[in-house]
Amino acid sequence: GLKQELFHRHKEAQQCCRPHNLPLLRAAQQREMEAVEQRIREEQRMMDEKIVLELDQKVIDQQSTLEKAGVSGFYITTNPQELTLQMNLLELIRKLQQKESESEEAFS
């Protein structure tokens, strides 16, 4: 939205500009557009970092909860191999629970 608004403002300014000032105006507008794009990239990077930190905290919370519940193989870690193992364990637990539910429905 910000980029589009800036584009429209630039277009209006170019229409009102005298022909001999047009190259200077375009150069200034180009610098302004680059500054806005840089700001957008920086805000996106900061948002991405915030999301990653929140996800990391969710993983730690989940590890802690499962460890306290006594589920084997779960403890707080940031080791990528151990995290992969824990994710696989969770998937196995989910599949076993799903099969159990299907079995209970078959006998009902």
N, C-alpha and C positions, 0 to 999 in steps of 0.2 A: 504494500500500500504506500509506504513511504517513497519507494523508488518511482512508482507510477505518478504520485503527486509531484515529485521533483521533475520528472520528465515533462509533465504538462506545464509546469511553471517555466521550464526552460524553453519549451516550444512557444509559449506566449511571449516571453522576453525576446526571442529571436524574431518574431513577427513585428515587434515594435522597434526593433533595433535598426539603426542606420547601417547601410551596407558597409561602410568603411570601418565600423566598430564590430562587425559580425565575427571576424577571426578572434578578437580579444574576448568577446562574450563567450564564444564556443570553448575557448581554452579554459576560461574560468568555470564554465559549466561542467566541463570534463573533469576538472580537479574536484569540484563539488560532488559529482557523481561517484568518483573513485573514493572519496572520503566516506560517503554514505555506504557504499558497498563494503568498505573496510569495517565500518561500524557494525553493519549487519553480520559480517563474518565473525567478528569478535563476540557479538551477542549470541550468535548461534553456538560458538565454541563454549562460551560460559554456560549456556543452557545444557549442552551435551555433557559437560563436566558435572553439572549439578545432578543430572539424571543418572550418570554413572555412579556418583557417590551415594545417591538414594538407593540404587539397585544393590550396591555393595553392602549397604546397611541392612537391606532386606535379607540378603543371603546370610549375613552374620546372625540376624535375629532367628532365621529359620534353623541354622546350624545349632544355635544355642538351645532353642526349644526342643529340637530332636535329641540333642545330647542329654538335656535334663529329663526327657521322657525315657531315656535309656535305650534309644534305638542304636543298634550296633553300627559302627562305621561313621557316626556323625560327631563332629567336634568342630570348633571354630578354626578355620584355616583359610589361607589365601593362595596356597599352592595350587596351580592350575591342574595338575594331575589328580590331586586329591579332590578338588572341586568336581572334576569330570567323573570320578568314581562316585562321589556323593549324588551327582545328578543321575547317574545310571542306577544307583540304588533306589532313588526316589521313583524313577520310571518303573523299575521292577515292582516296587511296593504298589504303585498305582495300578499296574497291569494285574497283579495278584488280587487286589481289592476288586477290580472290575470283574474278573473271572468269578470271584466269590459271589458277587452280587448277581451275576448271570445264573450261577448255580442255584442260588436261593430263589430266584424268580422261576426257574424251571420246576422246582419242587413245590411251588405255591399253588 
